[in-house]
C-alpha cells in the first residue's frame, strides 16, 4: 500500500499515526519530492470511482492562487489531471493507494471501510 503525504500536513501526520497504530504496512511517499504523474493519477482516479475534483486540495493556497474554483468546471478531465500532475501541492492528501482502492484525504470511517477494519 502506498501512503502519499506532505510531511508538514497535520492531517497527514494524523493519518500516518492511525495506520501505524493499526500496524498497517505501507510505503511512504513525499508528494512534493515525487509528485504523482498523469498516468498514476489517471489510474488512481479510475480505481477510486470518484470525480477528479475529489483529488484537488481545495483548501490549499495554490488552489486559491490559481483560481481553480472557477476554472475547473470549464476544464476537461484530461486538463484537470494534467494540472494535478504539475504540482503536488494541488493534490488532496494524504492519498492511500492500494491495488483495489484509492482514497484521497483522511476520513477514518472511509479508510476503515476500504481497509476492511471493524470498529472496536
C-alpha positions as a Markdown table, in Angstrom:
| # | Residue | x | y | z |
|---|---|---|---|---|
| 1 | Unk | 0.0 | 0.0 | 0.0 |
| 2 | Unk | 1.2 | 3.5 | -0.8 |
| 3 | Unk | 0.7 | 6.4 | 1.6 |
| 4 | Unk | 1.3 | 9.7 | -0.2 |
| 5 | Unk | 1.8 | 12.6 | 2.2 |
| 6 | Unk | 3.1 | 16.1 | 2.7 |
| 7 | Unk | 5.1 | 15.6 | 6.0 |
| 8 | Unk | 4.2 | 19.0 | 7.4 |
| 9 | Unk | 0.5 | 18.5 | 6.9 |
| 10 | Unk | -1.3 | 17.8 | 10.2 |
| 11 | Unk | -3.9 | 15.6 | 8.6 |
| 12 | Unk | -1.1 | 13.5 | 7.0 |
| 13 | Unk | 0.6 | 13.1 | 10.4 |
| 14 | Unk | -2.7 | 12.0 | 12.0 |
| 15 | Unk | -3.4 | 9.6 | 9.2 |
| 16 | Unk | 0.1 | 8.1 | 9.3 |
| 17 | Unk | -0.2 | 7.6 | 13.1 |
| 18 | Unk | -3.6 | 6.0 | 12.5 |
| 19 | Unk | -2.0 | 3.5 | 10.1 |
| 20 | Unk | 1.0 | 2.8 | 12.4 |
| 21 | Unk | -1.3 | 2.3 | 15.4 |
| 22 | Unk | -3.2 | -0.4 | 13.5 |
| 23 | Unk | 0.1 | -1.9 | 12.3 |
| 24 | Unk | -0.9 | -1.5 | 8.6 |
| 25 | Unk | 2.1 | -1.8 | 6.3 |
| 26 | Unk | 2.7 | 1.0 | 3.8 |
| 27 | Unk | 5.3 | 2.7 | 1.7 |
| 28 | Unk | 5.7 | 6.4 | 2.4 |
| 29 | Unk | 6.0 | 8.9 | -0.5 |
| 30 | Unk | 6.6 | 12.6 | -0.2 |
| 31 | Unk | 4.1 | 14.4 | -2.5 |
| 32 | Unk | 6.5 | 17.3 | -3.3 |
| 33 | Unk | 9.6 | 15.2 | -3.9 |
| 34 | Unk | 7.7 | 12.7 | -6.0 |
| 35 | Unk | 4.6 | 14.3 | -7.4 |
| 36 | Unk | 2.0 | 11.8 | -8.9 |
| 37 | Unk | 2.3 | 11.5 | -12.7 |
| 38 | Unk | -0.6 | 12.0 | -15.1 |
| 39 | Unk | -0.5 | 8.2 | -15.7 |
| 40 | Unk | -0.7 | 7.4 | -12.0 |
| 41 | Unk | -3.5 | 10.0 | -11.4 |
| 42 | Unk | -5.5 | 8.6 | -14.3 |
| 43 | Unk | -5.2 | 5.1 | -12.9 |
| 44 | Unk | -6.0 | 6.2 | -9.3 |
| 45 | Unk | -9.0 | 8.3 | -10.2 |
| 46 | Unk | -10.4 | 5.4 | -12.3 |
| 47 | Unk | -9.7 | 2.9 | -9.4 |
| 48 | Unk | -11.3 | 5.3 | -6.8 |
| 49 | Unk | -14.6 | 5.7 | -8.8 |
| 50 | Unk | -14.5 | 9.4 | -7.6 |
| 51 | Unk | -14.7 | 12.6 | -9.6 |
| 52 | Unk | -11.4 | 14.3 | -10.4 |
| 53 | Unk | -12.4 | 17.2 | -8.2 |
| 54 | Unk | -12.0 | 15.0 | -5.1 |
| 55 | Unk | -8.3 | 14.8 | -5.9 |
| 56 | Unk | -7.8 | 18.5 | -5.7 |
| 57 | Unk | -6.6 | 20.1 | -2.4 |
| 58 | Unk | -9.4 | 22.7 | -2.5 |
| 59 | Unk | -8.3 | 24.2 | 0.8 |
| 60 | Unk | -4.7 | 24.8 | -0.4 |
| 61 | Unk | -3.1 | 28.1 | -1.1 |
| 62 | Unk | -2.1 | 27.0 | -4.6 |
| 63 | Unk | -5.7 | 26.1 | -5.5 |
| 64 | Unk | -6.8 | 29.5 | -4.4 |
| 65 | Unk | -3.9 | 31.3 | -6.1 |
| 66 | Unk | -4.8 | 29.7 | -9.4 |
| 67 | Unk | -8.5 | 30.5 | -9.1 |
| 68 | Unk | -9.3 | 26.8 | -9.7 |
| 69 | Unk | -12.7 | 27.0 | -8.0 |
| 70 | Unk | -13.9 | 29.0 | -11.1 |
| 71 | Unk | -11.6 | 27.4 | -13.7 |
| 72 | Unk | -12.1 | 23.7 | -13.0 |
| 73 | Unk | -15.7 | 23.5 | -14.3 |
| 74 | Unk | -14.6 | 24.7 | -17.7 |
| 75 | Unk | -11.7 | 22.2 | -17.9 |
| 76 | Unk | -11.9 | 18.7 | -19.4 |
| 77 | Unk | -11.0 | 15.8 | -17.1 |
| 78 | Unk | -7.7 | 15.4 | -19.1 |
| 79 | Unk | -6.8 | 19.0 | -18.5 |
| 80 | Unk | -7.6 | 18.7 | -14.8 |
| 81 | Unk | -5.4 | 15.6 | -14.4 |
| 82 | Unk | -2.6 | 17.3 | -16.4 |
| 83 | Unk | -2.8 | 20.2 | -14.0 |
| 84 | Unk | -2.7 | 18.0 | -10.9 |
| 85 | Unk | 0.4 | 16.3 | -12.2 |
| 86 | Unk | 2.2 | 19.7 | -12.3 |
| 87 | Unk | 2.3 | 20.3 | -8.6 |
| 88 | Unk | 2.0 | 18.1 | -5.5 |
| 89 | Unk | 0.5 | 20.9 | -3.5 |
| 90 | Unk | -2.6 | 20.8 | -5.7 |
| 91 | Unk | -3.3 | 17.2 | -4.8 |
| 92 | Unk | -5.5 | 16.2 | -1.9 |
| 93 | Unk | -3.6 | 14.5 | 0.7 |
| 94 | Unk | -2.9 | 12.1 | 2.2 |
| 95 | Unk | -3.6 | 9.7 | -0.6 |
| 96 | Unk | -4.0 | 6.0 | 0.3 |
| 97 | Unk | -3.4 | 3.8 | -2.7 |
| 98 | Unk | -3.8 | 0.0 | -2.9 |
| 99 | Unk | -4.4 | -2.4 | -5.7 |
| 100 | Unk | -8.1 | -2.3 | -5.1 |
| 101 | Unk | -8.9 | 1.2 | -3.9 |
| 102 | Unk | -7.6 | 4.8 | -3.8 |
| 103 | Unk | -8.8 | 7.2 | -1.1 |
| 104 | Unk | -8.0 | 10.9 | -1.2 |
| 105 | Unk | -7.9 | 12.7 | 2.2 |
| 106 | Unk | -8.3 | 11.2 | 5.6 |
| 107 | Unk | -11.8 | 10.2 | 6.8 |
| 108 | Unk | -11.4 | 7.5 | 9.4 |
| 109 | Unk | -14.7 | 5.8 | 8.5 |
| 110 | Unk | -13.8 | 5.7 | 4.8 |
| 111 | Unk | -10.4 | 4.3 | 5.5 |
| 112 | Unk | -11.8 | 1.6 | 7.8 |
| 113 | Unk | -14.3 | 0.6 | 5.1 |
| 114 | Unk | -11.7 | 0.4 | 2.4 |
| 115 | Unk | -9.2 | -1.5 | 4.6 |
| 116 | Unk | -12.0 | -3.7 | 5.9 |
| 117 | Unk | -11.3 | -2.9 | 9.5 |
| 118 | Unk | -14.1 | -3.5 | 12.1 |
| 119 | Unk | -14.8 | -0.8 | 14.6 |
| 120 | Unk | -13.8 | -1.8 | 18.2 |
